[in-house]
Amino acid sequence: MRNILLSLSFDGTNYCGWQIQPNGDTVQQRIQDACSLITGENVTVTGCSRTDSGVHANNFCCTFRTVKEMSCEKMIYALNGNLPDDIAIKSCREVPESFHPRYDCTKKEYIYRIWNSRIKNPFEYTHSLQYKRQLDAELLNEAAKKFIGTHDFKGFCSAGSSVQSTVRTIYDASVTRYGDMVVFTVCGNGFLYNMVRIMVGTLLMIAEGKTDKNDFEEIILSGDREKAGITVPAKGLFLNKVYYGGEFFG
């Protein structure tokens, strides 16, 4: 039995997230159907993470098992030929049978995109949050650095999570401006439910004068969801990179 690792990208606008649901179109279902079709087998696809409705991915990893003898190169083209235009397989390789795309993942990088202009951009409507007030990216970058380290991020987790521990390690966090686009980038060993979206909402508290960078560390250490910011919309969020060991697979 072969264990196949895929890297894919997708536009999550039209999907109810990654995970298969009884009453909604999902990315996992589309991948699973395509894998079953090209192999002629009843395939189960396992993902590296869950993504909410409307969240996108520049790189997302998943595995499936098959006995079919097909080269990885041919598999990429066969799968893409049976997937909608908003989902694309980027790379494929065979991995050990014991490999698990979620549990063997050592770190993930997310980005959140903010269209920082009073003029709307029709090409960014479903891929970023429009924020009309001018953002000081340098100030927000200084605040974002406070996320780095090992902390209890209980205050940055939405209700409904069933994780045993809310302690996570953030390796890097930054805010960068590219013209009218402001991008929050964060890399960590794991993320809680809506954690990145709440991080962005908390950064925007500084932009709105509700707090300042000197109080930012206190908000993190408090573990109080009421002190952190809002959960910003899903449409600006992208899973950007997935790492196994020290290697980025994409």
ChimeraX commands (.cxc) that place a marker at each C-alpha (Angstrom):
marker #1 position 0.00,0.00,0.00 radius 0.5
marker #1 position 1.42,3.37,-1.04 radius 0.5
marker #1 position 1.07,6.46,1.15 radius 0.5
marker #1 position 0.82,9.54,-1.11 radius 0.5
marker #1 position 1.47,13.08,0.16 radius 0.5
marker #1 position -0.09,15.92,-1.82 radius 0.5
marker #1 position 0.47,19.66,-1.59 radius 0.5
marker #1 position -2.39,21.77,-2.89 radius 0.5
marker #1 position -3.68,25.31,-3.01 radius 0.5
marker #1 position -7.29,26.38,-2.96 radius 0.5
marker #1 position -9.62,29.34,-2.97 radius 0.5
marker #1 position -11.95,28.65,-0.06 radius 0.5
marker #1 position -14.63,31.16,-1.07 radius 0.5
marker #1 position -17.11,28.58,-2.33 radius 0.5
marker #1 position -16.41,25.87,0.25 radius 0.5
marker #1 position -17.55,25.12,3.80 radius 0.5
marker #1 position -13.95,24.66,4.86 radius 0.5
marker #1 position -11.70,21.63,4.48 radius 0.5
marker #1 position -13.48,18.93,6.46 radius 0.5
marker #1 position -16.27,16.84,4.94 radius 0.5
marker #1 position -19.73,17.90,6.11 radius 0.5
marker #1 position -23.12,16.31,5.47 radius 0.5
marker #1 position -24.72,19.46,4.05 radius 0.5
marker #1 position -22.02,21.46,2.34 radius 0.5
marker #1 position -19.36,21.37,-0.37 radius 0.5
marker #1 position -15.85,20.97,1.08 radius 0.5
marker #1 position -12.30,20.81,-0.23 radius 0.5
marker #1 position -11.69,17.41,1.38 radius 0.5
marker #1 position -14.70,15.94,-0.41 radius 0.5
marker #1 position -13.51,17.28,-3.76 radius 0.5
marker #1 position -9.99,15.86,-3.28 radius 0.5
marker #1 position -11.34,12.54,-2.03 radius 0.5
marker #1 position -13.68,12.19,-5.01 radius 0.5
marker #1 position -10.86,12.95,-7.45 radius 0.5
marker #1 position -8.48,10.48,-5.78 radius 0.5
marker #1 position -11.15,7.76,-5.80 radius 0.5
marker #1 position -11.87,8.41,-9.48 radius 0.5
marker #1 position -8.26,8.17,-10.72 radius 0.5
marker #1 position -7.40,5.12,-8.58 radius 0.5
marker #1 position -10.69,3.25,-8.88 radius 0.5
marker #1 position -10.54,2.73,-5.13 radius 0.5
marker #1 position -12.59,3.93,-2.16 radius 0.5
marker #1 position -10.04,6.48,-0.97 radius 0.5
marker #1 position -9.95,8.36,2.35 radius 0.5
marker #1 position -8.02,11.63,2.36 radius 0.5
marker #1 position -6.42,12.93,5.59 radius 0.5
marker #1 position -5.54,16.62,5.90 radius 0.5
marker #1 position -2.83,18.49,7.80 radius 0.5
marker #1 position -5.36,20.83,9.38 radius 0.5
marker #1 position -8.94,22.02,9.41 radius 0.5
marker #1 position -9.84,25.29,7.74 radius 0.5
marker #1 position -13.06,27.20,8.28 radius 0.5
marker #1 position -15.54,28.24,5.62 radius 0.5
marker #1 position -14.04,30.95,3.41 radius 0.5
marker #1 position -10.40,30.35,4.46 radius 0.5
marker #1 position -7.87,29.86,1.65 radius 0.5
marker #1 position -4.58,27.97,1.30 radius 0.5
marker #1 position -1.43,28.69,-0.65 radius 0.5
marker #1 position -0.13,25.37,0.61 radius 0.5
marker #1 position -2.13,22.61,2.26 radius 0.5
marker #1 position -0.97,19.02,2.69 radius 0.5
marker #1 position -2.94,15.80,2.74 radius 0.5
marker #1 position -2.36,12.09,2.27 radius 0.5
marker #1 position -4.21,9.12,0.83 radius 0.5
marker #1 position -3.38,5.44,0.46 radius 0.5
marker #1 position -3.56,3.50,-2.77 radius 0.5
marker #1 position -2.32,0.33,-4.43 radius 0.5
marker #1 position -2.44,1.92,-7.88 radius 0.5
marker #1 position 0.87,2.07,-9.72 radius 0.5
marker #1 position 0.94,5.57,-11.15 radius 0.5
marker #1 position 3.89,7.97,-11.05 radius 0.5
marker #1 position 3.55,11.03,-8.85 radius 0.5
marker #1 position 3.96,13.28,-11.89 radius 0.5
marker #1 position 1.05,11.62,-13.69 radius 0.5
marker #1 position -0.98,11.69,-10.49 radius 0.5
marker #1 position -0.71,15.49,-10.32 radius 0.5
marker #1 position -2.08,15.91,-13.85 radius 0.5
marker #1 position -4.78,13.27,-13.38 radius 0.5
marker #1 position -6.04,14.83,-10.16 radius 0.5
marker #1 position -5.99,18.38,-11.53 radius 0.5
marker #1 position -7.98,17.19,-14.53 radius 0.5
marker #1 position -10.73,16.08,-12.14 radius 0.5
marker #1 position -10.74,19.04,-9.77 radius 0.5
marker #1 position -12.54,22.40,-10.08 radius 0.5
marker #1 position -10.55,25.46,-11.10 radius 0.5
marker #1 position -10.37,26.78,-7.52 radius 0.5
marker #1 position -8.42,23.74,-6.25 radius 0.5
marker #1 position -4.99,22.73,-7.61 radius 0.5
marker #1 position -2.55,19.95,-6.75 radius 0.5
marker #1 position 0.95,21.46,-6.76 radius 0.5
marker #1 position 3.20,18.54,-5.85 radius 0.5
marker #1 position 3.07,14.86,-4.95 radius 0.5
marker #1 position 5.41,12.34,-3.41 radius 0.5
marker #1 position 5.35,8.93,-1.79 radius 0.5
marker #1 position 6.04,8.93,1.96 radius 0.5
marker #1 position 6.53,6.18,4.59 radius 0.5
marker #1 position 3.42,4.28,5.61 radius 0.5
marker #1 position 3.69,5.69,9.15 radius 0.5
marker #1 position 3.64,9.33,7.94 radius 0.5
marker #1 position 0.68,11.43,9.12 radius 0.5
marker #1 position 0.11,14.89,7.58 radius 0.5
marker #1 position -1.23,16.39,10.81 radius 0.5
marker #1 position 0.77,14.71,13.57 radius 0.5
marker #1 position 4.10,14.84,11.75 radius 0.5
marker #1 position 3.72,18.55,10.98 radius 0.5
marker #1 position 6.30,20.54,12.96 radius 0.5
marker #1 position 5.11,24.06,12.16 radius 0.5
marker #1 position 2.69,26.05,10.03 radius 0.5
marker #1 position 2.71,29.56,8.65 radius 0.5
marker #1 position -0.43,31.61,8.12 radius 0.5
marker #1 position -0.91,34.99,6.53 radius 0.5
marker #1 position -3.80,37.43,6.89 radius 0.5
marker #1 position -4.27,40.05,4.17 radius 0.5
marker #1 position -5.76,43.50,4.80 radius 0.5
marker #1 position -6.66,45.77,1.89 radius 0.5
marker #1 position -5.85,49.12,3.51 radius 0.5
marker #1 position -7.60,51.64,1.30 radius 0.5
marker #1 position -10.80,53.69,1.27 radius 0.5
marker #1 position -11.31,52.50,-2.31 radius 0.5
marker #1 position -12.55,48.94,-2.59 radius 0.5
marker #1 position -10.74,46.46,-4.80 radius 0.5
marker #1 position -13.09,44.06,-6.62 radius 0.5
marker #1 position -10.22,41.61,-7.16 radius 0.5
marker #1 position -9.51,41.44,-3.43 radius 0.5
marker #1 position -13.08,41.30,-2.16 radius 0.5
marker #1 position -12.98,37.59,-1.29 radius 0.5
marker #1 position -9.26,37.41,-0.47 radius 0.5
marker #1 position -8.69,40.19,2.05 radius 0.5
marker #1 position -10.36,42.35,4.67 radius 0.5
marker #1 position -10.88,45.94,3.57 radius 0.5
marker #1 position -9.85,48.33,6.35 radius 0.5
marker #1 position -10.33,51.98,5.41 radius 0.5
marker #1 position -8.43,53.71,8.22 radius 0.5
marker #1 position -4.71,54.10,7.46 radius 0.5
marker #1 position -2.67,51.46,9.30 radius 0.5
marker #1 position 0.77,52.10,10.77 radius 0.5
marker #1 position 2.40,48.82,9.69 radius 0.5
marker #1 position 5.61,49.55,11.59 radius 0.5
marker #1 position 3.70,50.04,14.84 radius 0.5
marker #1 position 1.67,46.88,14.29 radius 0.5
marker #1 position 4.85,44.98,13.46 radius 0.5
marker #1 position 6.34,45.98,16.82 radius 0.5
marker #1 position 3.20,44.77,18.58 radius 0.5
marker #1 position 3.14,41.51,16.59 radius 0.5
marker #1 position 6.58,40.61,17.95 radius 0.5
marker #1 position 4.95,40.24,21.39 radius 0.5
marker #1 position 3.28,37.05,20.12 radius 0.5
marker #1 position 6.67,35.35,19.68 radius 0.5
marker #1 position 7.49,32.74,22.31 radius 0.5
marker #1 position 5.67,30.02,24.20 radius 0.5
marker #1 position 2.47,31.35,25.78 radius 0.5
marker #1 position -0.93,30.21,26.91 radius 0.5
marker #1 position -3.11,31.60,24.11 radius 0.5
marker #1 position -6.41,30.81,25.82 radius 0.5
marker #1 position -7.56,34.38,25.23 radius 0.5
marker #1 position -7.05,33.89,21.48 radius 0.5
marker #1 position -9.32,30.87,21.11 radius 0.5
marker #1 position -13.00,30.95,20.14 radius 0.5
marker #1 position -15.56,28.99,22.12 radius 0.5
marker #1 position -16.19,25.46,20.92 radius 0.5
marker #1 position -12.60,24.22,20.96 radius 0.5
marker #1 position -11.96,20.92,22.72 radius 0.5
marker #1 position -8.13,21.00,22.87 radius 0.5
marker #1 position -6.47,19.79,26.06 radius 0.5
marker #1 position -3.83,22.54,26.13 radius 0.5
marker #1 position -3.97,26.12,24.87 radius 0.5
marker #1 position -0.20,26.59,25.10 radius 0.5
marker #1 position 1.42,27.22,21.74 radius 0.5
marker #1 position 4.85,28.35,20.53 radius 0.5
marker #1 position 5.07,31.16,18.01 radius 0.5
marker #1 position 8.40,31.25,16.17 radius 0.5
marker #1 position 7.87,34.44,14.20 radius 0.5
marker #1 position 5.22,37.11,13.69 radius 0.5
marker #1 position 5.34,40.26,11.60 radius 0.5
marker #1 position 3.28,42.92,9.83 radius 0.5
marker #1 position 4.45,44.18,6.44 radius 0.5
marker #1 position 3.01,46.71,4.00 radius 0.5
marker #1 position 3.03,46.10,0.23 radius 0.5
marker #1 position 1.43,49.23,-1.23 radius 0.5
marker #1 position -2.19,49.19,-0.11 radius 0.5
marker #1 position -1.92,45.60,1.15 radius 0.5
marker #1 position -0.93,45.00,4.77 radius 0.5
marker #1 position 0.00,41.40,5.59 radius 0.5
marker #1 position 0.22,39.74,8.99 radius 0.5
marker #1 position 2.46,36.66,8.91 radius 0.5
marker #1 position 2.71,34.21,11.80 radius 0.5
marker #1 position 4.54,30.90,12.15 radius 0.5
marker #1 position 4.05,28.48,15.03 radius 0.5
marker #1 position 4.00,24.87,16.13 radius 0.5
marker #1 position 0.20,24.91,16.18 radius 0.5
marker #1 position -2.81,27.21,16.30 radius 0.5
marker #1 position -6.05,27.25,18.27 radius 0.5
marker #1 position -9.54,27.64,16.84 radius 0.5
marker #1 position -9.68,31.10,15.18 radius 0.5
marker #1 position -6.38,32.03,16.84 radius 0.5
marker #1 position -4.86,33.88,13.85 radius 0.5
marker #1 position -8.08,35.78,13.16 radius 0.5
marker #1 position -8.24,36.90,16.81 radius 0.5
marker #1 position -4.57,37.92,16.69 radius 0.5
marker #1 position -5.37,40.20,13.76 radius 0.5
marker #1 position -8.44,41.57,15.55 radius 0.5
marker #1 position -6.25,42.37,18.55 radius 0.5
marker #1 position -3.68,44.15,16.39 radius 0.5
marker #1 position -6.50,46.26,14.95 radius 0.5
marker #1 position -7.34,47.36,18.50 radius 0.5
marker #1 position -4.11,49.36,18.37 radius 0.5
marker #1 position -5.12,50.92,15.05 radius 0.5
marker #1 position -8.45,51.93,16.59 radius 0.5
marker #1 position -6.86,53.40,19.72 radius 0.5
marker #1 position -8.46,50.83,22.04 radius 0.5
marker #1 position -5.07,49.77,23.37 radius 0.5
marker #1 position -1.40,50.46,22.72 radius 0.5
marker #1 position 1.65,48.32,22.07 radius 0.5
marker #1 position 2.79,48.62,25.69 radius 0.5
marker #1 position -0.37,46.84,26.89 radius 0.5
marker #1 position -0.19,44.16,24.24 radius 0.5
marker #1 position 1.83,41.69,26.29 radius 0.5
marker #1 position -0.65,42.00,29.17 radius 0.5
marker #1 position -3.51,41.06,26.83 radius 0.5
marker #1 position -1.62,37.94,25.77 radius 0.5
marker #1 position -0.70,36.92,29.32 radius 0.5
marker #1 position -4.21,37.56,30.69 radius 0.5
marker #1 position -5.73,34.55,28.93 radius 0.5
marker #1 position -8.95,36.56,28.83 radius 0.5
marker #1 position -10.92,36.33,25.57 radius 0.5
marker #1 position -12.77,39.53,26.50 radius 0.5
marker #1 position -9.53,41.53,26.47 radius 0.5
marker #1 position -8.43,40.31,23.04 radius 0.5
marker #1 position -9.83,41.66,19.77 radius 0.5
marker #1 position -12.65,40.55,17.53 radius 0.5
marker #1 position -12.48,37.53,15.27 radius 0.5
marker #1 position -11.88,39.12,11.86 radius 0.5
marker #1 position -13.57,37.62,8.77 radius 0.5
marker #1 position -12.22,34.36,7.35 radius 0.5
marker #1 position -11.74,35.65,3.81 radius 0.5
marker #1 position -8.35,37.29,4.51 radius 0.5
marker #1 position -6.79,34.16,6.01 radius 0.5
marker #1 position -4.46,31.81,4.11 radius 0.5
marker #1 position -2.60,28.73,5.29 radius 0.5
marker #1 position 0.68,29.66,3.68 radius 0.5
marker #1 position 3.28,26.97,4.46 radius 0.5
marker #1 position 3.38,23.55,6.11 radius 0.5
marker #1 position 6.65,22.11,7.46 radius 0.5
marker #1 position 7.71,18.55,8.16 radius 0.5
marker #1 position 10.94,18.45,10.13 radius 0.5
marker #1 position 12.81,21.48,8.85 radius 0.5
marker #1 position 11.44,21.10,5.34 radius 0.5
marker #1 position 8.70,23.11,3.69 radius 0.5
marker #1 position 6.64,20.91,1.42 radius 0.5
marker #1 position 4.88,22.86,-1.27 radius 0.5
marker link #1:1,2 radius 0.2
marker link #1:2,3 radius 0.2
marker link #1:3,4 radius 0.2
marker link #1:4,5 radius 0.2
marker link #1:5,6 radius 0.2
marker link #1:6,7 radius 0.2
marker link #1:7,8 radius 0.2
marker link #1:8,9 radius 0.2
marker link #1:9,10 radius 0.2
marker link #1:10,11 radius 0.2
marker link #1:11,12 radius 0.2
marker link #1:12,13 radius 0.2
marker link #1:13,14 radius 0.2
marker link #1:14,15 radius 0.2
marker link #1:15,16 radius 0.2
marker link #1:16,17 radius 0.2
marker link #1:17,18 radius 0.2
marker link #1:18,19 radius 0.2
marker link #1:19,20 radius 0.2
marker link #1:20,21 radius 0.2
marker link #1:21,22 radius 0.2
marker link #1:22,23 radius 0.2
marker link #1:23,24 radius 0.2
marker link #1:24,25 radius 0.2
marker link #1:25,26 radius 0.2
marker link #1:26,27 radius 0.2
marker link #1:27,28 radius 0.2
marker link #1:28,29 radius 0.2
marker link #1:29,30 radius 0.2
marker link #1:30,31 radius 0.2
marker link #1:31,32 radius 0.2
marker link #1:32,33 radius 0.2
marker link #1:33,34 radius 0.2
marker link #1:34,35 radius 0.2
marker link #1:35,36 radius 0.2
marker link #1:36,37 radius 0.2
marker link #1:37,38 radius 0.2
marker link #1:38,39 radius 0.2
marker link #1:39,40 radius 0.2
marker link #1:40,41 radius 0.2
marker link #1:41,42 radius 0.2
marker link #1:42,43 radius 0.2
marker link #1:43,44 radius 0.2
marker link #1:44,45 radius 0.2
marker link #1:45,46 radius 0.2
marker link #1:46,47 radius 0.2
marker link #1:47,48 radius 0.2
marker link #1:48,49 radius 0.2
marker link #1:49,50 radius 0.2
marker link #1:50,51 radius 0.2
marker link #1:51,52 radius 0.2
marker link #1:52,53 radius 0.2
marker link #1:53,54 radius 0.2
marker link #1:54,55 radius 0.2
marker link #1:55,56 radius 0.2
marker link #1:56,57 radius 0.2
marker link #1:57,58 radius 0.2
marker link #1:58,59 radius 0.2
marker link #1:59,60 radius 0.2
marker link #1:60,61 radius 0.2
marker link #1:61,62 radius 0.2
marker link #1:62,63 radius 0.2
marker link #1:63,64 radius 0.2
marker link #1:64,65 radius 0.2
marker link #1:65,66 radius 0.2
marker link #1:66,67 radius 0.2
marker link #1:67,68 radius 0.2
marker link #1:68,69 radius 0.2
marker link #1:69,70 radius 0.2
marker link #1:70,71 radius 0.2
marker link #1:71,72 radius 0.2
marker link #1:72,73 radius 0.2
marker link #1:73,74 radius 0.2
marker link #1:74,75 radius 0.2
marker link #1:75,76 radius 0.2
marker link #1:76,77 radius 0.2
marker link #1:77,78 radius 0.2
marker link #1:78,79 radius 0.2
marker link #1:79,80 radius 0.2
marker link #1:80,81 radius 0.2
marker link #1:81,82 radius 0.2
marker link #1:82,83 radius 0.2
marker link #1:83,84 radius 0.2
marker link #1:84,85 radius 0.2
marker link #1:85,86 radius 0.2
marker link #1:86,87 radius 0.2
marker link #1:87,88 radius 0.2
marker link #1:88,89 radius 0.2
marker link #1:89,90 radius 0.2
marker link #1:90,91 radius 0.2
marker link #1:91,92 radius 0.2
marker link #1:92,93 radius 0.2
marker link #1:93,94 radius 0.2
marker link #1:94,95 radius 0.2
marker link #1:95,96 radius 0.2
marker link #1:96,97 radius 0.2
marker link #1:97,98 radius 0.2
marker link #1:98,99 radius 0.2
marker link #1:99,100 radius 0.2
marker link #1:100,101 radius 0.2
marker link #1:101,102 radius 0.2
marker link #1:102,103 radius 0.2
marker link #1:103,104 radius 0.2
marker link #1:104,105 radius 0.2
marker link #1:105,106 radius 0.2
marker link #1:106,107 radius 0.2
marker link #1:107,108 radius 0.2
marker link #1:108,109 radius 0.2
marker link #1:109,110 radius 0.2
marker link #1:110,111 radius 0.2
marker link #1:111,112 radius 0.2
marker link #1:112,113 radius 0.2
marker link #1:113,114 radius 0.2
marker link #1:114,115 radius 0.2
marker link #1:115,116 radius 0.2
marker link #1:116,117 radius 0.2
marker link #1:117,118 radius 0.2
marker link #1:118,119 radius 0.2
marker link #1:119,120 radius 0.2
marker link #1:120,121 radius 0.2
marker link #1:121,122 radius 0.2
marker link #1:122,123 radius 0.2
marker link #1:123,124 radius 0.2
marker link #1:124,125 radius 0.2
marker link #1:125,126 radius 0.2
marker link #1:126,127 radius 0.2
marker link #1:127,128 radius 0.2
marker link #1:128,129 radius 0.2
marker link #1:129,130 radius 0.2
marker link #1:130,131 radius 0.2
marker link #1:131,132 radius 0.2
marker link #1:132,133 radius 0.2
marker link #1:133,134 radius 0.2
marker link #1:134,135 radius 0.2
marker link #1:135,136 radius 0.2
marker link #1:136,137 radius 0.2
marker link #1:137,138 radius 0.2
marker link #1:138,139 radius 0.2
marker link #1:139,140 radius 0.2
marker link #1:140,141 radius 0.2
marker link #1:141,142 radius 0.2
marker link #1:142,143 radius 0.2
marker link #1:143,144 radius 0.2
marker link #1:144,145 radius 0.2
marker link #1:145,146 radius 0.2
marker link #1:146,147 radius 0.2
marker link #1:147,148 radius 0.2
marker link #1:148,149 radius 0.2
marker link #1:149,150 radius 0.2
marker link #1:150,151 radius 0.2
marker link #1:151,152 radius 0.2
marker link #1:152,153 radius 0.2
marker link #1:153,154 radius 0.2
marker link #1:154,155 radius 0.2
marker link #1:155,156 radius 0.2
marker link #1:156,157 radius 0.2
marker link #1:157,158 radius 0.2
marker link #1:158,159 radius 0.2
marker link #1:159,160 radius 0.2
marker link #1:160,161 radius 0.2
marker link #1:161,162 radius 0.2
marker link #1:162,163 radius 0.2
marker link #1:163,164 radius 0.2
marker link #1:164,165 radius 0.2
marker link #1:165,166 radius 0.2
marker link #1:166,167 radius 0.2
marker link #1:167,168 radius 0.2
marker link #1:168,169 radius 0.2
marker link #1:169,170 radius 0.2
marker link #1:170,171 radius 0.2
marker link #1:171,172 radius 0.2
marker link #1:172,173 radius 0.2
marker link #1:173,174 radius 0.2
marker link #1:174,175 radius 0.2
marker link #1:175,176 radius 0.2
marker link #1:176,177 radius 0.2
marker link #1:177,178 radius 0.2
marker link #1:178,179 radius 0.2
marker link #1:179,180 radius 0.2
marker link #1:180,181 radius 0.2
marker link #1:181,182 radius 0.2
marker link #1:182,183 radius 0.2
marker link #1:183,184 radius 0.2
marker link #1:184,185 radius 0.2
marker link #1:185,186 radius 0.2
marker link #1:186,187 radius 0.2
marker link #1:187,188 radius 0.2
marker link #1:188,189 radius 0.2
marker link #1:189,190 radius 0.2
marker link #1:190,191 radius 0.2
marker link #1:191,192 radius 0.2
marker link #1:192,193 radius 0.2
marker link #1:193,194 radius 0.2
marker link #1:194,195 radius 0.2
marker link #1:195,196 radius 0.2
marker link #1:196,197 radius 0.2
marker link #1:197,198 radius 0.2
marker link #1:198,199 radius 0.2
marker link #1:199,200 radius 0.2
marker link #1:200,201 radius 0.2
marker link #1:201,202 radius 0.2
marker link #1:202,203 radius 0.2
marker link #1:203,204 radius 0.2
marker link #1:204,205 radius 0.2
marker link #1:205,206 radius 0.2
marker link #1:206,207 radius 0.2
marker link #1:207,208 radius 0.2
marker link #1:208,209 radius 0.2
marker link #1:209,210 radius 0.2
marker link #1:210,211 radius 0.2
marker link #1:211,212 radius 0.2
marker link #1:212,213 radius 0.2
marker link #1:213,214 radius 0.2
marker link #1:214,215 radius 0.2
marker link #1:215,216 radius 0.2
marker link #1:216,217 radius 0.2
marker link #1:217,218 radius 0.2
marker link #1:218,219 radius 0.2
marker link #1:219,220 radius 0.2
marker link #1:220,221 radius 0.2
marker link #1:221,222 radius 0.2
marker link #1:222,223 radius 0.2
marker link #1:223,224 radius 0.2
marker link #1:224,225 radius 0.2
marker link #1:225,226 radius 0.2
marker link #1:226,227 radius 0.2
marker link #1:227,228 radius 0.2
marker link #1:228,229 radius 0.2
marker link #1:229,230 radius 0.2
marker link #1:230,231 radius 0.2
marker link #1:231,232 radius 0.2
marker link #1:232,233 radius 0.2
marker link #1:233,234 radius 0.2
marker link #1:234,235 radius 0.2
marker link #1:235,236 radius 0.2
marker link #1:236,237 radius 0.2
marker link #1:237,238 radius 0.2
marker link #1:238,239 radius 0.2
marker link #1:239,240 radius 0.2
marker link #1:240,241 radius 0.2
marker link #1:241,242 radius 0.2
marker link #1:242,243 radius 0.2
marker link #1:243,244 radius 0.2
marker link #1:244,245 radius 0.2
marker link #1:245,246 radius 0.2
marker link #1:246,247 radius 0.2
marker link #1:247,248 radius 0.2
marker link #1:248,249 radius 0.2
marker link #1:249,250 radius 0.2
view
